[in-house]
Amino acid sequence: MDIELLVIPNEVTFVGIPLALIFSVLCPGLHNEQQTLRNFSLVGISRPDTAIASALGMLVGGGLIFLCSVLGKWIFRKDAMGFGDVKLMGMVGGIVGWKLAVAIFFVAPFFGLFMGIPVLLFKKTHLIPYGPFLSLATLVCIFFQDYFLGIINVYIQLLTVVFTGFHS
């Protein structure tokens, strides 16, 4: 629907966001692989921990897109990204966790380039639906999650060394 009308229906995200939280509680191993709360665990990997991990994924996923929307509006003086994309990434982040949400955020623009460049060159409108690219990036990151989690973990280790290594 986003491809034709540039709209992500609220019925998808308003149902998907609570389902992401419920799914994370029913399947406590969902966020296990990412060790999202490794240093902040209530009682080991438990249902409250995975609900918190899911909520954190929602905040990071939706927050990154929201930040792009705000910055885009400030820079271009018009809407750069719809709020449907924010809700979609919040939902996705709740399911896949914050680390894969970050990976999806960085992978989706590469898919967008394939459609974006021809649209900019040959069409009168410069509006490009972003939801399909977020969805495609989500599938790719889920299928290759070990690879993408490895990259994110390397960056986390690098940032940890940079920000804590200079104080020792």
N, C-alpha and C positions, 0 to 999 in steps of 0.2 A: 504494500500500500504506500510506503514511503517513496518508492520509485516514481509512481504516477502523481500522487497528490502532495508529496512532501510532508506527510503527516504520519506519525507513529500513534496509533490509536491508544487512548487511555485505557481501554478495556484490556489491552495486552499488559501494560506496565502496572496498572493499579491492581491487577490480579497477580502478576508475576512477582512483584516486590514482596508481598506477604508470603507467597508460596516459597520464595527463596529462603526466607527466615524459617518457615515451617520445615522445608526440606533439609535445611542444615541441622535442625534439632532432631529430626527423625533419622538422619544419616550422619551421626557424629564424626565419622571418618572422612567426610567430604573435604574438610579443611585441614585434615591431618597431614597430608603430603607437603603442604606449604609451611608447616610449623609456624602458622600465623602468630600464635600467642605463646611461643616457646618460653619467653621470659615473663609472661604475664598470664599465668594459668591459675584458675580458681582451685581446681582439684585434679589436675592432669587434663587429658583430653576428655571433656564431658559435654553434655548437652548445653549447659550455659556458655561454655567456652566457644562452642561452634556457633551459637547464636550471636555472640559478641564478634566472632570472626566474620560472620556473614554481614552483620551491620557495618563493620569496618570496611569490608569489601564494597558495600553499597556507598559508603561515604567517599571512599577513594575513587571508585569508578565514576560515580555521578559528579563528584567534586572536580575531577580533572576536566570533564567535559564542560561543567558549569564555569570553571575558570577560563577555558577557551572561549566560551560564549561571552563572558564579561569582557575579556581582553579584546576579542574580535569586535565587539560593539564599540568599545572605547577607541580602537585603532581605526576601524573602517566607518564609524559613525552610522552603522546600520546593523541589523541582526546578522550575526555570522553563523549562529548555530541555534537550532530550536530547542525548546525545553523537553520535547519528546526524546531527543538524543540523550539528554541528561538523565531522564527517568529510565531509558533503556539501559544505559551503562550502569545506573544504580542497581537495576535488577540483575544484570549480568555479573556485576561485582559481588552481589550477594550470593550468587551461585558459585562462581569460580574463585572468589577470594581476592584480596587486595593485590597480591603479586601478579596474578594473571590479568587482573584488570589494568594494571600498569602496562603490561606487555601488549594487551589489546589496544590500549590507547596509542601506543607507538606503532603498531602494525597496521591499523586501519587506514592511516593516511596513504600508505603505499598502494593499497587497493583503490583508494580514492583517486590517485593520480591517473590510473588507467582510464577512468571515465572523465575525470575533471579536465584533463588537457584537451581532449576532443570537444567537450562542451564549451570550454573557453575559446577555442579556435573557430568553431563552426556554428554555434548557436547564439541567438540574440540574448537569451537569458543566461545568467551565470549562477543560477541556483542549482545546487547539486545535492541530492538526497544523501545523507550521511549514514542513516540507519542500516542500509544494506552492507556498507563497508564495515561498520561495527560488528554486524552479525557474522560476516565472512571472517573477519579477524578473530572473532570469538571461536568459531569452529576450528580455524587453523591453530590457534593457541591451545585449545583443548586437546586436539589430536597430537600436537607436539609439545605438550606441557612440560615434559622433562627438560627439553631444550630451552624453552623460554624461562622456566623457573631457574634453571642453571644460570642464564644470563642475568636475571634479576638478582639472584643470590650473589653473583660476582660483584655487581654494582653495590649491593648492600655492604659486602665485605670491604670494598674499596672505600666507600664513604665512611665506614666505621674506622678504618685505618687513618684516613685523612683527618677526620674530626676528633679522634681520640688519640692518635699516634703522636700528634705534635705536643700534647700536654705531658707526655711521660719523660 
